[in-house]
Each structure stands twice: as structure tokens, then as C-alpha cells.
């Protein structure tokens, strides 16, 4: 299967596709049974996901953010005033003025960092790029990049309340698996090679406006290649039959790797 690259695919279409994502990989490492449960459950975005979508759009696609969202001086959704404003602006999604102001402050803070600003603009980067491809053992796979510049660099935004502890929390949340998976996807799609740098841009607590850019390319490539191959082989088996549950600690070979990455 030749990799399919989509630059304008709606997020709900991407999430509805049953191909294996980095989230699916992490779910499998929790347990095969949990992975199958996630696969069978319809995707429903949470409030935090919706908040993340706003921030991603504002930081990565500012022109689309301004065109898509409209700030209003109304503090409560669902009120008569809110519904009236919605009817008057059918092509735009309403957001509270206070939320809009906070988001704009966050964007300004992120772009004040020269390194991060360069990552977000150099190399003709594209935001929200979806890729579908065939991984090892015939497993249908997918990734959705926050931002990718062909053969230049890959950026993924993370929002966290921890600055100094971000790398440890990244391993706790499985971000290292995501990074390795995304690099593998980009290489399969011809958008990157083995030396293309992958950066996490950690937006540390919106209110304090601290950011950190972390290049994790060399570490995740060297540590996770064989492990991902092993998981792909097991996932192919799980997709075909029901398997007994396993303990999360036994299923996750990456649990203690953060100590080698700090």
C-alpha cells in the first residue's frame, strides 16, 4: 500500500479511521484487551481535546483560527444571547472573549521564543497533515502530524503544567512512542529520512507562558525500533482474534526507559 498524504482532512474523519495510530500503540501496551476496546469504541472528543484543538489551530494555523472562530462577550454557552450570536454567524464557531484573549497571549508567548518561532515557519511547514500507510506485517497504520516540513523537521505540540519534569512525564504518557511512530510514518510517506529531527514543543502552563523545545530524534530512533516491530507483529495477531488480558506492566517494555533519556 502506497502511503496516502492528506493536507486538509477533517480531524473527525481521521479519528474515525480504524488504522493503527500511536494512541492505539500505547493502548496495546496497556493491554491487548484495552486496545480492542478502544478500537471498537466510537471516537468522541473530550473537553480537553476541544481546548487543544483551539490552541493547535491558533499556534499552527493563525489565519484559519481567525477565520474559523469568533470571540464574543457572552460568558455562558447555550443561553438565548449565545444562540442568537450563533444564528448571526453561521460560518464561524463562537468562543468566549476571555478564552480568546488567553489563547492570543499563549500564541504570542510561543512565538516570542526564537527557536520555536523558527521551527513553526522555516522549511515551508504544513500543519495537521494526515498520513495512512501499511506498516510491518500488513498492519494498516496512520499518523496526524501537528506540523511537518518535508525533510526538514517535525514538530508536535504538548501542553503541560510541568517544565523540568516534562521528559519524565513524556515517558509516563507514552510520548516517546508517539515520536518514534510519527518518524516511521514520515519516512514511509517520503516526508522524512532517518536523520530528520523530531521536536516536542512543550507549552508549559498557559498562564505562566513558558515554553521548551526538545529534539528527541536520536534517542527514540535507537531505543524503540525493535520494540515497535515486536508490537506490530502482536497487534496483527490481536486484530484477528480475541486474546487474554495481560498486566499493564508486563505489556509495556518502555516503562522505565525515561531514566536513559534524561
N, C-alpha and C positions, 0 to 999 in steps of 0.2 A: 504493500500500500504506500503510495507516494504521499508525503506529508501535505496536508491542506492548511493553508495560511489564510486567516480571515482578519481583516483590519477593522471591520465595522459590525461585528457580530454582537447582537444584544446579549447582555450578561445572562439573562434568564434562559436564552437558547443554549448558551454554552453549558450552564449548570444542569440543564435538563438532559444533556447527552450522557449516556451511561459509560463512556470510555473512562479508563482509569486515570485519575488525577493524582496530584501529590497528596491531597486530602484523603483520597482513597488508599494510597500507600500507607499513610500514617494510621488510618483506621485499621488496616490489616495488621499493622504491627501491634496494635492494641489487642486484637484477636481476630481470627478469620470470621467468627460468627458476627462480631460487631461490624466488620467490613460488609458482609452480606446484608445486614440490617440497614446500613447506610445506603447501600445500592438500591434497595427496594423502597426506601422512603422518598416521597416527593420532596424536591428542594423548596424550602420556604425561608426566605431571608429574614434574619432577626433584626431587631432594632439597631444593634451594634454594627451589623453588616450594612444597613442603610446609611448609618452615620459614616462608616468607612467609605462607602461609595461617593458620598458628598465630598469628603476630603480628598479622595483619589482624583476625582474629576477636577476639583479646584486646583490641586497642585500640578497634575499632569496635563490637563486639558483646560486651561483657564478660559479660552474662548467658548468652548462648549458649555462650561459651567455657567457663564454669564447668559448664554442663550437658553439654557435648559431650566435654570432656577430663577425665581423671583422673590426677593425679600419683601416681607410685608410687616406692618406694625400691628400685628394681631398675635396675642400671646397664647391663644388656645385653638387647637385644631378641632374641626367638627362643629364649631359654632356657626350661627347664621352669618356672621360677618365673614368668616373664613370661606364658607360655601359660596357667598356672593363674590368674593375675590377670585375664587376658582372659576366661577362661571364667566367672569370678565377676562380671564387669562387662560383659556383652554389649552394653549400650546406650551405652557410653562408650569413647572411644579413649584408650589409655594413653599417657602421656608421662613421661619421666624427671623425678624431683623436681628435679634440678639445672636442667633445661631450663625447668621450670615456674617456678622461683624467678627465673631470669634474665628470663623473659618478664614476670613480675609487676613486676620492677624497671623494665623498659623501659616498661611501661604507666604506672606511677606517674610516671616521669620525663616522659613525653609530656604527661600531664595536669597536671603542675605548671606548664607554660607556659600563662599565662593566655590568650594569643591562640589557641593551638591548642586548648585546652580549650573555648573559646567556639565555635570552628569545628565541633568534634565534637558540640556539644549544642544550639546555637541553631537556630531555624527548623524544628523537627521533622524532623531529618535521617533519611534511610533509608540503610542500608548494603547493599552487594552487590546493587545494582539492575541488572538486565539489560534492555537495550532492543534491539529488532530493528526495522529501518526500511529504506526504499528511498531510497538516495542518488541523486545525479545520474546520468543515463544509464541508469537502471534497475538500478544495482548494488545487490544485497542487502547490507545493512550491519548491524553490531552493535557494541555497547559494553557493558561491565560496569563500573559506577561503584563505586568504593570507598565513597563517601558522597556523597549529593546531597540538598540541601534545596530544595524547589520554589521557583524564582525567588529564591533567597537566595544560595546559593553551592554550589560543587562542590569536593570535596577528594579528592586522590589521594595515598596514602602511598608513599614511596620510602625504601628502606633503602640507605645508602651509607656508605663509610668516609671520604668527603671532605666537609669543611664549606665552606671558602672556594671550593673548585673545583666545587661542585655544579652551578652553572649551565652551566659548560663541559661537564661530564660529562653533563648532561641533554641537551645537543645531540648529543654523541657517541652517546648511547644512543637518540636519537630521541624523547625525552620531549615535546619541543615539538610534534611531530607528533601524539602521543597526545592532548595537551591540546587542540589545535585540533579533532581528530576528535571528542573527547568533547563539546566545546562544541557542535559542529554536531549531534551526536546529540541532546543535551539540548534544543536549540532545535526540532529536528524532532519530538520527542516532547511538546513543550509543557511541558517541565520547566524551561526557562530562556529567557532572551532574550539579545540581543547584549551587554547590559551586565552579565550575571550573572558575578560573579568566579569564577575558577578558581584553586585553590591547590594547590601541591605542598607536602605536609608531609614534609620530609626528616628521617628519623630517622638521625642521624649516629652510627654506630658504637654498637651497643647497650651496650657496656661503658663507654664514656665518657658515655653518656646526654646527648648534645647534640642539640637539635632546631632546625629552621629552617622557618618558613612563608613561602612565596614566591607572590605573586599574579602570574600571567603572562598574564592575560586580554587586556589591550590589545595587548601585543606579538605574541602568536600569532595573534590575530584579524586584525590588519592585515597581517602578513607572509605568512601561509600560505593565505589564502582562494583566490587564483588558482591557486597551485601544487596544492592538493588537487583542484580542479576538473580540472586537466590530468591528474593521476594517475588520477582516477576514469575519465576517458574512455579512457585507455590500458588500465586494468585490464579494462574492459568488452571491449576487443579481445582481450586476452590470455586471458580466460576462454573465448573462443570458438575459439581456435586456438593452435598451437604457435608461439612466436616465437624468434628467435635470441637468444643471451645477449648482455648488454652489460656494460661495465665498471661497477663499483660507483660510481666517482667520477662517471662520466657520468650515471648513473641518479639520483644524489642531488643535487637542486638546493638542498638545505638544508645542505650540508656545512660551509659557513663562516659560517652565519648567527649562530652564538653570539657572534661579535665585536660584532654590532649589538645584542645583548641584555644584555651585561654592564654 
